[in-house]
Amino acid sequence: MEPMNLFSVPEFILLGFSSQPGMQLLLFAVFLAIYLAILFENSLIFVLIRIDSHLHMPMYFFLANLSFLDISYTTITVPQMLLHLLSKEKNISYIGCIIQMYIFLSLGITECILYAVMAYDRYVAICHPLHYTLIMSRSVCVKMAASSWVGGFFFAMVHTGITMRLPYCGPNEIKHFFCEVPAILKLACADTRVTEVVVFVMGVILLMTPVFLILVSYVFILVALRISAAEGRLKAFSTCTAHITMVTLFCGAAVFMYMHPASSYSPERDKYFSFFYNVVCALLNPLIYSLRNKDVKGALVKLMGKK
Ligand SMILES: *[C@@H]1O[C@H](CO)[C@@H](O)[C@H](O)[C@H]1NC(C)=O
């Protein structure tokens, strides 16, 4: 008889980076340093935007959301990974695994939608500067931010649901550093083809739509910049290219991760992709989106001047 009980596997084991046994301590030190840097940078941005009234504008509220997201989704995965690097016990309960998968997916999808919202915000600011405060009113911004969060948590529920609907009865070693859908699907003891198609289609909708909207916004921005005065153009252009680079890195790695068939899933390679959009993006986001910004820099200088 096929065991169809959801709880037939009481726990999973996260192998993480244990295939390099001699490197555990080095990896621990490097990842810890990166994690602390992520916490520091993102909290700094978050606090600056909260306390400085010059930064009470839509763009900065979205950036505060982004920093909050970056802190949250790295905290869902990295501390556990650090613990597992030091300990022999690398298990996670079935329920723990579902919760981790769900929260990570929710925050990841929210982040993708938020990138699109921020691209739209820049589009309005550059292409319709006179109507900016009218279009991006306080209530519109709150609605847009809320929609990203609600959308993220809703679609993640669907995604997690279809993954955990499958029976897990045999192998329980996850060759990854946290419970992520493609790595878990590998362990299902049932035909995963239908699930894979659903994951793929959701990937198209959830990743490609924001990417498409972002590209459209930036095309409009570039066209607008071409016909406006030369001064400031270079700066706006460099801001846009920085944003596009960031989005391409984050969404590109996620596209690669979620949109290739499970048969071509290689845990050894793909956990580095995962690490990339999980950790590297959270590390670079504040540098690229906020700390290059002159208002944020101004607020930082002012804060340090007070001390
Ligand atoms: C996210 O953005 C919204 C809309 O601007 C804002 O009201 C909210 O306070 C932000 N949330 C966080 C956690 O920064």
The ligand as a Tripos MOL2 file, in Angstrom:
@<TRIPOS>MOLECULE
LIG
   14    14     1     0     0
SMALL
NO_CHARGES

@<TRIPOS>ATOM
      1 C1          5.6910   49.7260    3.2590 C.3       1 LIG1
      2 O1          5.1740   50.7320    2.4080 O.3       1 LIG1
      3 C2          3.9260   51.2620    2.8080 C.3       1 LIG1
      4 C3          3.3860   52.1810    1.7340 C.3       1 LIG1
      5 O2          4.1830   53.2820    1.4490 O.3       1 LIG1
      6 C4          4.1050   51.9350    4.1750 C.3       1 LIG1
      7 O3          2.8810   52.5110    4.6010 O.3       1 LIG1
      8 C5          4.5940   50.9050    5.1740 C.3       1 LIG1
      9 O4          4.8410   51.5280    6.4100 O.3       1 LIG1
     10 C6          5.8530   50.2180    4.6810 C.3       1 LIG1
     11 N1          6.1620   49.1200    5.5570 N.am      1 LIG1
     12 C7          7.3680   48.9130    6.0710 C.2       1 LIG1
     13 C8          7.5290   47.7060    6.9020 C.3       1 LIG1
     14 O5          8.2820   49.6530    5.8580 O.2       1 LIG1
@<TRIPOS>BOND
     1     1     2 1
     2     1    10 1
     3     2     3 1
     4     3     4 1
     5     3     6 1
     6     4     5 1
     7     6     7 1
     8     6     8 1
     9     8     9 1
    10     8    10 1
    11    10    11 1
    12    11    12 1
    13    12    13 1
    14    12    14 2
@<TRIPOS>SUBSTRUCTURE
     1 LIG1         1 GROUP 0 **** ****
